[in-house]
Amino acid sequence: MREDADMKDFKDIRKKFSMHVDLDAFIPATDEEKAYMVQMRPSSTFFRDGVKRLLKNKVATVSLIVIIVITLSSLIIPLFWPYAFGEQLGIQPGKPVDSSYGNLAPFQYGKTEQERIAAGEKIFPHIFGTDERGRDYFIRVIYGTRISLAVGFFASIIVLIIGMTIGSIAGYCGGAVDLVIMRIVDIIYSLPDMLMVILLASVLKKTLGTALEGTALEKIGTNIISLFIVFGVLYWVSMSRLIRGQILSLREQEYVLASRAAGAKGSWIIRKHLLPNSISVVIISTALQIPNAIFTESFLSFLGLGVNAPMPSLGSLASDALNGLSSYPYRMIIPAIVISLIVLSLNLFGDGLRDAFDPKLRN
């Protein structure tokens, strides 16, 4: 027995130092060995992991649900609501103006509607009452929410495109290109935001009026076009700085060096390697930019530089409510609550995205 054990040890030592292929290593694995080698966790992707972490955040999940409910409500409710946002209920062709429709309290009816109800007809109630011109206030708040969300979303897309393009060029090229771009960013940062927004919006409102006549953009309105231009001129600097800093650290990685050695162009490296690896910063910055855009749009609409009448906006509704603040305070409170709810939900959701998708914040 002792000799057999020594012989076995000798064979094992010889196998270790032998140059021959060990055929035992190529024997098919048994079922037990396969079960042992199975991964304890199924393969996943960066996006799936981020979504799982996001859904575990209850505050961010509730905020996302609130945003979805508000967005769907602004899109679906106008389809079946019996009143239009610009319809003046007290005006009928060939008849005198019925002033009883103006400034109705919630769930009140005008004189003609009361007569129809007395005759047995069913009239849809005015949930938030009417404004001074006899227009249903609820549908105006719904349309104002739609306008504010649309302006915030598209303005953030414009900021994303400009900031991502300029930031990636500055981060990848470096040198004199980066120096010039960053000095421009510093100049824009030094300007007072609100003052420049008001000045640009006022100037563009007058200059775009004649330039857009007879074009497809005339239906959108000069004020909204000027808002998009203001965001494109002023609000891309934060996005560009974040993406520049991310690309400055990524461009020294080995895969970028390998792509350069293979003859890849800079634009291809940015599109295929650098921007995909900066996607977490892009998602987080865009999500946090939307509430900022909505707040700026509401602020400008409050000052009369927002959307064109009679199209409502949450800011313009709050501005119109100032005239009857003592008599009808709910007209100011309702759009203010909607603005606060949208901005708060988007900010909390953006914080949840940052916690879920930022690799530096992982446990």
Disulfide bonds with the S-S distance in Angstrom:
none
